[in-house]
Amino acid sequence: MVEVNRPGLIKKIIGAAIVIASLAVTTISLAAIGENTVVPVGTPVPISLKAYVPLTLCSSLASGEISGIVRDDSGPVSGATVRVQATTNAAATGTDGHFTLTGLVPNQPVVLTAWASGYYIGGGGSYLPGDVAVELHLEAHASQDNPDYVWLSAFADAGDESNCQNCHADPLDPNSTLPFDEWQRDAHSRSTQNKRFLTMYTGTDITGNQSPLTDYFCDRDYGCVPLPPDLSQSYYGPGYKLDFPDTAGNCAACHAPAASVDSPYDVDPTAVTGVGSEGVACDYCHKIWDVRLDARMGVPLENMPGVLSFELRRPPEGHQFFAGPFDDVAPGEDTYSVLQTHSQICAPCHFGSFWGTQVYNSFGEWLDSPYNDTENGKTCQDCHMPPTGATHFTRPDKGGIERNPDEIFSHKMLGAMDESLLQNAVTMTVTASLENDEVTVLVDITNDLTGHHVPTDSPLRHLLLLVQAVDADGAELPQSDGPVVPDWGGQGDPAEGYYAGLPGKAYAKVLQELWTYTMPSGAYWNQTRVVSDNRLAAFETDTSTYSFTAPTDGEVTVQVSLLFRRAFIALMDQKGWEVPDIVMEQETVVLNR
């Protein structure tokens, strides 16, 4: 049965429009059909009644379409994306602002959203197939950054519903994949509290003991240059504040972006409090609007780390602004940003050139690799923010809707301390042979799974390859040929992680300070030069060969291990860092005569 309301005929004639397909002339007159008259489905309707039914409505009903217009305060908006929320069903508005969405299921309501560049995402209302006069409104967001904006804390405070934790965390699930919960387990959330960073900044060990301030040799003609530390005194490693005690430096530009955004050279990371101490937090990342890059090289400019290369959109008072990878988060003051899914958003904090030396460069390494192919490559997010399998990025009880799990990305942002990531970074193959009085071991390491050098970024990071051959009694065979671990691999007991001189090699970017000749150095706030760099670029293979004197009889066991070490062991000893090596690859081969 179909209910016909004559005054509202155009909007409520849905069922009757199906009947109009019949062209038969009936004895029912228009006057005989009163308001809210119930007409059996299948009853022929007079031609005079058909005149009230727009042909576009009939067409929409037949094909499952919705059509309408997108406007802003000035009129129609062309090029806007109108989407059935959380689906791939979308259409673009024409020059007149009109759109038509097809492929809809009759009588099944859908939520529509609209977005265009420069606007918040609009819509969020429910509509039925057959609606032909839908009007979606867009509101322009601010085109300038507001330095007076007060940063929003990621953490839930009593009575405060405007933070991230309230909607993007699950307090009952310790393994939650909601964005806030994963971010809390990620290094970005601890960037202002990381003990390795702080002790390198202050020149202390983890218990607070501080090295002496740097001494300088001054010449009337050439100025002052730093002297090496006096190791006859207690020494707890280098520190920025030992060399430049009267300045704050620009370390906070990456480690405390919310605190330093308006004064990147004046913020001491150890003095940051409040929201600024939350590290690289939600509110900061989702207010990034653009990245300033060298137009010719596609990388950040010299000495422009972190906030110095970001363009933000902090909203004016009374408004909010969040940029993200979805164009259908509505209603609210959110907008879509393609930058959120591009590697360039990582560039300012993962590319650092200081004093003319390229210190860290994972973004530039990716840019120069095959992974930077627009069709077949991978972005930083593909590896470091992979889909978690979750179906919600907002709790359902807070309005979260179910989405394609392939489009919900991890906020754990897997990095150098993630064992699984490191164990899927390279491929190692070992070939060993025993002939006459010699054991020969061939080791190939291929960076076939990583879109930048391995290791990357901090020049403290390095890999150690250890090759060991033992006889049937477990006694080590003497090495007769092949490379050995360099001195900075650690002088001491191998059982304690000191591997200098053992069969194997290291992969690292080694810096030397120009004036003190300290090497390897992690104090890249000073002038340094690159002494060597044998790290593995994307798809590069390194081959090394080792020979050992074989026993006269019995089997030989060869064990090859590739370790990731966070920092040079002498520095870790000075600072008191206790960071265990991570085994990336390991293989054992047993040889018999």
VENLINTA-V240014 format. One record per residue. N is the residue number from 1. SS is DSSP state (h for helix, s for strand, l for the rest). Layout:
BEGIN
n->N ss->SS
n->N ss->SS
END
This chain:
BEGIN
n->1 ss->l
n->2 ss->s
n->3 ss->s
n->4 ss->s
n->5 ss->l
n->6 ss->l
n->7 ss->l
n->8 ss->l
n->9 ss->h
n->10 ss->h
n->11 ss->h
n->12 ss->h
n->13 ss->l
n->14 ss->h
n->15 ss->h
n->16 ss->h
n->17 ss->h
n->18 ss->h
n->19 ss->h
n->20 ss->l
n->21 ss->l
n->22 ss->l
n->23 ss->l
n->24 ss->l
n->25 ss->l
n->26 ss->l
n->27 ss->l
n->28 ss->l
n->29 ss->l
n->30 ss->h
n->31 ss->h
n->32 ss->h
n->33 ss->l
n->34 ss->l
n->35 ss->l
n->36 ss->l
n->37 ss->s
n->38 ss->s
n->39 ss->s
n->40 ss->l
n->41 ss->l
n->42 ss->l
n->43 ss->l
n->44 ss->l
n->45 ss->l
n->46 ss->l
n->47 ss->h
n->48 ss->h
n->49 ss->h
n->50 ss->h
n->51 ss->l
n->52 ss->l
n->53 ss->l
n->54 ss->l
n->55 ss->h
n->56 ss->h
n->57 ss->h
n->58 ss->h
n->59 ss->h
n->60 ss->h
n->61 ss->h
n->62 ss->h
n->63 ss->h
n->64 ss->l
n->65 ss->l
n->66 ss->s
n->67 ss->s
n->68 ss->s
n->69 ss->s
n->70 ss->s
n->71 ss->s
n->72 ss->s
n->73 ss->l
n->74 ss->l
n->75 ss->s
n->76 ss->s
n->77 ss->l
n->78 ss->l
n->79 ss->l
n->80 ss->l
n->81 ss->s
n->82 ss->s
n->83 ss->s
n->84 ss->s
n->85 ss->l
n->86 ss->l
n->87 ss->l
n->88 ss->l
n->89 ss->l
n->90 ss->s
n->91 ss->s
n->92 ss->s
n->93 ss->l
n->94 ss->l
n->95 ss->l
n->96 ss->l
n->97 ss->l
n->98 ss->s
n->99 ss->s
n->100 ss->s
n->101 ss->s
n->102 ss->l
n->103 ss->l
n->104 ss->l
n->105 ss->l
n->106 ss->l
n->107 ss->l
n->108 ss->l
n->109 ss->l
n->110 ss->s
n->111 ss->s
n->112 ss->s
n->113 ss->s
n->114 ss->s
n->115 ss->s
n->116 ss->l
n->117 ss->l
n->118 ss->l
n->119 ss->s
n->120 ss->l
n->121 ss->l
n->122 ss->s
n->123 ss->s
n->124 ss->s
n->125 ss->s
n->126 ss->s
n->127 ss->s
n->128 ss->l
n->129 ss->l
n->130 ss->l
n->131 ss->l
n->132 ss->l
n->133 ss->l
n->134 ss->s
n->135 ss->s
n->136 ss->s
n->137 ss->s
n->138 ss->l
n->139 ss->l
n->140 ss->s
n->141 ss->l
n->142 ss->l
n->143 ss->l
n->144 ss->l
n->145 ss->l
n->146 ss->l
n->147 ss->l
n->148 ss->l
n->149 ss->l
n->150 ss->l
n->151 ss->l
n->152 ss->l
n->153 ss->l
n->154 ss->l
n->155 ss->l
n->156 ss->l
n->157 ss->l
n->158 ss->l
n->159 ss->l
n->160 ss->l
n->161 ss->l
n->162 ss->l
n->163 ss->l
n->164 ss->l
n->165 ss->h
n->166 ss->h
n->167 ss->h
n->168 ss->h
n->169 ss->l
n->170 ss->l
n->171 ss->l
n->172 ss->l
n->173 ss->l
n->174 ss->l
n->175 ss->l
n->176 ss->l
n->177 ss->l
n->178 ss->l
n->179 ss->h
n->180 ss->h
n->181 ss->h
n->182 ss->h
n->183 ss->h
n->184 ss->h
n->185 ss->l
n->186 ss->l
n->187 ss->h
n->188 ss->h
n->189 ss->h
n->190 ss->h
n->191 ss->l
n->192 ss->l
n->193 ss->l
n->194 ss->l
n->195 ss->h
n->196 ss->h
n->197 ss->h
n->198 ss->h
n->199 ss->h
n->200 ss->h
n->201 ss->h
n->202 ss->h
n->203 ss->l
n->204 ss->s
n->205 ss->l
n->206 ss->l
n->207 ss->l
n->208 ss->l
n->209 ss->l
n->210 ss->s
n->211 ss->l
n->212 ss->l
n->213 ss->l
n->214 ss->l
n->215 ss->l
n->216 ss->s
n->217 ss->s
n->218 ss->s
n->219 ss->s
n->220 ss->l
n->221 ss->l
n->222 ss->l
n->223 ss->s
n->224 ss->s
n->225 ss->s
n->226 ss->s
n->227 ss->l
n->228 ss->l
n->229 ss->l
n->230 ss->l
n->231 ss->l
n->232 ss->l
n->233 ss->l
n->234 ss->l
n->235 ss->l
n->236 ss->l
n->237 ss->l
n->238 ss->l
n->239 ss->l
n->240 ss->h
n->241 ss->h
n->242 ss->h
n->243 ss->h
n->244 ss->l
n->245 ss->l
n->246 ss->l
n->247 ss->l
n->248 ss->l
n->249 ss->l
n->250 ss->l
n->251 ss->l
n->252 ss->h
n->253 ss->h
n->254 ss->h
n->255 ss->h
n->256 ss->l
n->257 ss->h
n->258 ss->h
n->259 ss->h
n->260 ss->h
n->261 ss->l
n->262 ss->l
n->263 ss->l
n->264 ss->l
n->265 ss->l
n->266 ss->l
n->267 ss->l
n->268 ss->l
n->269 ss->h
n->270 ss->h
n->271 ss->h
n->272 ss->l
n->273 ss->l
n->274 ss->h
n->275 ss->h
n->276 ss->h
n->277 ss->h
n->278 ss->h
n->279 ss->l
n->280 ss->l
n->281 ss->l
n->282 ss->h
n->283 ss->h
n->284 ss->h
n->285 ss->h
n->286 ss->l
n->287 ss->l
n->288 ss->s
n->289 ss->s
n->290 ss->s
n->291 ss->s
n->292 ss->l
n->293 ss->l
n->294 ss->l
n->295 ss->l
n->296 ss->l
n->297 ss->l
n->298 ss->l
n->299 ss->l
n->300 ss->l
n->301 ss->l
n->302 ss->l
n->303 ss->l
n->304 ss->l
n->305 ss->l
n->306 ss->h
n->307 ss->h
n->308 ss->h
n->309 ss->h
n->310 ss->s
n->311 ss->s
n->312 ss->s
n->313 ss->l
n->314 ss->l
n->315 ss->l
n->316 ss->l
n->317 ss->l
n->318 ss->l
n->319 ss->l
n->320 ss->l
n->321 ss->l
n->322 ss->s
n->323 ss->s
n->324 ss->s
n->325 ss->l
n->326 ss->l
n->327 ss->l
n->328 ss->l
n->329 ss->l
n->330 ss->l
n->331 ss->l
n->332 ss->l
n->333 ss->l
n->334 ss->s
n->335 ss->s
n->336 ss->s
n->337 ss->l
n->338 ss->h
n->339 ss->h
n->340 ss->h
n->341 ss->h
n->342 ss->l
n->343 ss->h
n->344 ss->h
n->345 ss->h
n->346 ss->h
n->347 ss->h
n->348 ss->h
n->349 ss->h
n->350 ss->l
n->351 ss->l
n->352 ss->s
n->353 ss->s
n->354 ss->s
n->355 ss->l
n->356 ss->l
n->357 ss->s
n->358 ss->s
n->359 ss->s
n->360 ss->s
n->361 ss->l
n->362 ss->h
n->363 ss->h
n->364 ss->h
n->365 ss->h
n->366 ss->h
n->367 ss->h
n->368 ss->l
n->369 ss->l
n->370 ss->h
n->371 ss->h
n->372 ss->h
n->373 ss->l
n->374 ss->l
n->375 ss->l
n->376 ss->l
n->377 ss->l
n->378 ss->l
n->379 ss->l
n->380 ss->h
n->381 ss->h
n->382 ss->h
n->383 ss->h
n->384 ss->h
n->385 ss->l
n->386 ss->l
n->387 ss->s
n->388 ss->l
n->389 ss->l
n->390 ss->l
n->391 ss->l
n->392 ss->l
n->393 ss->l
n->394 ss->l
n->395 ss->l
n->396 ss->h
n->397 ss->h
n->398 ss->h
n->399 ss->l
n->400 ss->l
n->401 ss->l
n->402 ss->l
n->403 ss->l
n->404 ss->l
n->405 ss->h
n->406 ss->h
n->407 ss->h
n->408 ss->l
n->409 ss->s
n->410 ss->l
n->411 ss->l
n->412 ss->l
n->413 ss->l
n->414 ss->l
n->415 ss->l
n->416 ss->l
n->417 ss->l
n->418 ss->l
n->419 ss->h
n->420 ss->h
n->421 ss->h
n->422 ss->h
n->423 ss->l
n->424 ss->l
n->425 ss->l
n->426 ss->l
n->427 ss->s
n->428 ss->s
n->429 ss->s
n->430 ss->s
n->431 ss->s
n->432 ss->s
n->433 ss->s
n->434 ss->s
n->435 ss->s
n->436 ss->l
n->437 ss->l
n->438 ss->s
n->439 ss->s
n->440 ss->s
n->441 ss->s
n->442 ss->s
n->443 ss->s
n->444 ss->s
n->445 ss->s
n->446 ss->s
n->447 ss->l
n->448 ss->l
n->449 ss->l
n->450 ss->l
n->451 ss->l
n->452 ss->l
n->453 ss->l
n->454 ss->s
n->455 ss->l
n->456 ss->l
n->457 ss->l
n->458 ss->l
n->459 ss->l
n->460 ss->l
n->461 ss->l
n->462 ss->s
n->463 ss->s
n->464 ss->s
n->465 ss->s
n->466 ss->s
n->467 ss->s
n->468 ss->s
n->469 ss->s
n->470 ss->s
n->471 ss->l
n->472 ss->l
n->473 ss->l
n->474 ss->l
n->475 ss->l
n->476 ss->s
n->477 ss->l
n->478 ss->l
n->479 ss->s
n->480 ss->s
n->481 ss->s
n->482 ss->l
n->483 ss->l
n->484 ss->s
n->485 ss->l
n->486 ss->l
n->487 ss->h
n->488 ss->h
n->489 ss->h
n->490 ss->l
n->491 ss->l
n->492 ss->l
n->493 ss->l
n->494 ss->h
n->495 ss->h
n->496 ss->h
n->497 ss->l
n->498 ss->l
n->499 ss->l
n->500 ss->l
n->501 ss->l
n->502 ss->l
n->503 ss->s
n->504 ss->s
n->505 ss->s
n->506 ss->s
n->507 ss->s
n->508 ss->l
n->509 ss->s
n->510 ss->s
n->511 ss->s
n->512 ss->s
n->513 ss->s
n->514 ss->l
n->515 ss->l
n->516 ss->l
n->517 ss->l
n->518 ss->l
n->519 ss->s
n->520 ss->l
n->521 ss->l
n->522 ss->l
n->523 ss->l
n->524 ss->l
n->525 ss->l
n->526 ss->l
n->527 ss->l
n->528 ss->s
n->529 ss->s
n->530 ss->s
n->531 ss->s
n->532 ss->s
n->533 ss->s
n->534 ss->l
n->535 ss->l
n->536 ss->s
n->537 ss->l
n->538 ss->l
n->539 ss->l
n->540 ss->l
n->541 ss->s
n->542 ss->s
n->543 ss->s
n->544 ss->s
n->545 ss->s
n->546 ss->s
n->547 ss->s
n->548 ss->s
n->549 ss->s
n->550 ss->l
n->551 ss->l
n->552 ss->l
n->553 ss->l
n->554 ss->l
n->555 ss->l
n->556 ss->s
n->557 ss->s
n->558 ss->s
n->559 ss->s
n->560 ss->s
n->561 ss->s
n->562 ss->s
n->563 ss->s
n->564 ss->s
n->565 ss->s
n->566 ss->l
n->567 ss->l
n->568 ss->l
n->569 ss->h
n->570 ss->h
n->571 ss->h
n->572 ss->h
n->573 ss->h
n->574 ss->h
n->575 ss->h
n->576 ss->l
n->577 ss->l
n->578 ss->l
n->579 ss->l
n->580 ss->l
n->581 ss->l
n->582 ss->s
n->583 ss->s
n->584 ss->s
n->585 ss->s
n->586 ss->s
n->587 ss->s
n->588 ss->s
n->589 ss->s
n->590 ss->s
n->591 ss->s
n->592 ss->l
n->593 ss->l
END
